[in-house]
Every structure is written in structure tokens, then in C-alpha cells.
Amino acid sequence: MPTTLIAAGIGAVAGFLAGQIKFKRPIAGALFGAALFFLTAYLFLRPPAHSVGVETADRFQKEVLQAAQPVLVDFYADWCPPCRAFAPVFQQLSEEYHGRAKFVKVDVDKSAALARMYEVRAIPTVMLFVKGKSARQWVGCVQAEPYRRALNAILAP
């Protein structure tokens, strides 16, 4: 919560300063204030990233196949609209299961060999690895609940 208070304070100061600056057109002041608000929100309120980006087979071996925890791997591409739509769900899950499971992102354009190795033919493809072996796979933009059910089943004693 302290981050939220800092962001609110900076946003209030930025809004006050934007109001004190004399613009020739009122719309310019409004746009300036909106830009300051969104910049403040982006810098201070965005959640921390809890996922790891992997580009090489060696790194995949270390981060996924040798991991002690279950690993959820998102095969994606930056240009893919469904992948961009799924990104917030993946981020939310990574925060929710932080410390209990690992979250890895593999860009199929940068890591085509990994995508071929795991027969990724459509993106986004999400694979769940347990003790170095693929346990489950989802293709397409899916909501968070199927991933939660699978992770909870594995993490339950």
C-alpha cells in the first residue's frame, strides 16, 4: 500500500502543477494532466514481474526442466493479439502463485527451436511442467481458472 500512497501523492502534485501551467488552449492542459497521471500510474502502480523470459535451450533446461516447483510456460509472440490478451492473466497467476510455482515466457520468434521441440503449432500455448515433464497443455486464450485448478491439484499435499 505505501506504493499506492506515493503514486497518489505524486499524481496530486502533478495535477496541481498541470493546473498552474497556463496553456493557450484548455485541451492542452487536460492532455498534459492526463499524460502525467498515466505516467505516474504506470511507473508506480504496475505489479512486479514474477515471470522469467527464456530464449535458449540451456536456459530452458535450467529454468523449466530442472525446476523443483511446477512451471507454467507461456509460448507467445509479441505480434500476436491473443497472446497480448492472455498476458495479464499470466501475470496475475504469476503473482498469485509466487514462491509456489515458476512462470516462464518463451517468445517463439526468438526461440523457434524450443517451439519446434515442444510441437507448438499455435500461440498462445501454455504448458505445465512438473518435475521436468510436460503434464498439461492449453492452446489459445484461456481464462485463469483452468490454470488455477491444475496448479492447485499439483500443489495440494
N, C-alpha and C positions, 0 to 999 in steps of 0.2 A: 503493500500500500504506500510506502514512502515515495516510490517512483511516481505513483498517480498524483500525489500531492505536489511533487516537484513539477510535473508536467502541467498541472492546473495552475500553479503559480507562474510558471514561465508563459503559459498561454494567456493568463490575465495581464501580465506585464506587456506581452506582445500586442494584445488587443488594445491596451491603453495607449501604447506608443503609436500604433496604427491610427488611432483616433486623433492623436495630437499632430500627426503629419498632415499638412494642408495639401490636398490633391486638387488639381484643376477640375477633375471630374469625380463625382461621388462613386462611380463604379470602380475607379482605380483604387480608391481606399478600401472598398469592400473586397476586391480581389486580393489586395495586399494583405489584409487581415485574414482572409481565408487561407492564403498561402502560408502565413505564419502559423496559423492554427494547425494545418495539416502537417507541416514540417515538425512542429512540436510533438504532435501525436505520434508521428512516425518514429521519431528519434527516441522518445521516452516511453511509449506505451506498447511498442511491439514486443511480443514474447521472445524469450531467448530461444535460439535454435538448439534442439536436442537431437538432431539427426546428423549423420556423417555422410559426406559425399565420397563415393568410391569410383575411381577411374581405371584401376589396373587389377589384373588377376591376383597379383601378390597382395594388394591391399584388401581385395575381396576375401581372399583366404584368411587373412588376419582378422578382419572386422566381422566377417559373417561365419565362415566355416569353422573357425577356432573359438568362437564366442561361447562363453559359459551360459549366457542368457539366451532366451528366444530372440530371434532377429526378424524384423519385418523389413523387407527390401522393396522399395518402390522403383521400378524400371519406368523411366519417364523421358520426355524430351521438352525442351523449353518452348518450342513452337506449337506444341500440342494443346489445344483448348481443353479437352477433358483432363489432361494432366494438370493444367493450371487450376482447374476447378477442384481437383482432388487434393491439391497441395495443402489447403487449410485443414482438411480432415486429417491428413497425415501429420501435420504439425500439432494439431490438438491431441492426437493419440500419443505422439512422442512426449508431450508434456504430461499427459495423464499417466503414462507408464514409465516415466523417467526413473531410472535406477532399477527397474524390474525387467525391462526388455530394451533391446537396442533397435534403433531405427536408422536405416541406411538408404541413401538415394543413389541410383545408378542412371546417369544420363546415357541413353542408348546411342546417341550420336558420338559421344566421346569414348564410349566403351562398347562398341559394336561386337567385339569378340565375346564379352560377357553375355550380352543379349543373345547371341547365337548359341553359346554354350548352354544356356538355360531355356532355349527354344522360345524366346519372347517374340511373338508374332504380331502382337497388338499392344498398344500402350494406352493408358497406364496398365501395367501388370504388376501386381503386388504378390510377393512370395513370402511365406512364413518359413523360416529355417529354425529347426530345433536340433541341437547337438550336431550341427554341421550338415544336416539333411533337410531337403525340402519336404515340409509337412503339409502345406496347403498353398493354393494359388487362386487369386482372383483376377479377373480381366475386366477392364472398364472402370468407370467411375462409380464406386460403391460408397454408401454411407458408412459411418463409423461402427455401427452395431455389429456387423459380421466379424470385424476385426477384434472388437472387444470380447465377443463370445469365444473366439478361437484363443485369444491371449489368456482370458480368464480360465479356460479349460486347462491350458498348459500350466499356468502359474498356480492353480489350486493345488493344495497338498494332497 
